[in-house]
């Protein structure tokens, strides 16, 4: 299955000085990303990468993701646009050579097959991680909740005595 925002890159293009890449999603790719991210719209997505070859088949990727996404406020249920800017670092490693380290602060590893890494998919994954799972439109506050507990359903019967 080809990802919604795919930018395959051969490892052969990454020299000893590294490689800088910039990519931008098309309107169709943004629409497909919105479906994947389960948001009303992805208005734009762009990512720059600086790739560094750590070994013959391990690549360190430093990136900056910029996107504009329409999300739905969990309080008001209104749609609003959010600017996303995420600086990240990931490591591309051959499939099967991922670290067993479960440290949440460790760099994310992205497995790949053959001699091709997919920078678009890496950017898409970073976008998914950067989105607020409970978006709240600026200025919208949670409604006040009364301190009184709901009356017991049989409280009216108690008053009949």
PyMOL commands that set and color helices and strands:
alter all, ss='L'
color gray80, all
select helices_A, chain A and resi 11-13+27-37+119-130+155-158
alter helices_A, ss='H'
color red, helices_A
select strands_A, chain A and resi 8-10+19-24+41-53+59-72+79-94+108-112+116-118
alter strands_A, ss='S'
color yellow, strands_A
deselect
rebuild
show_as cartoon
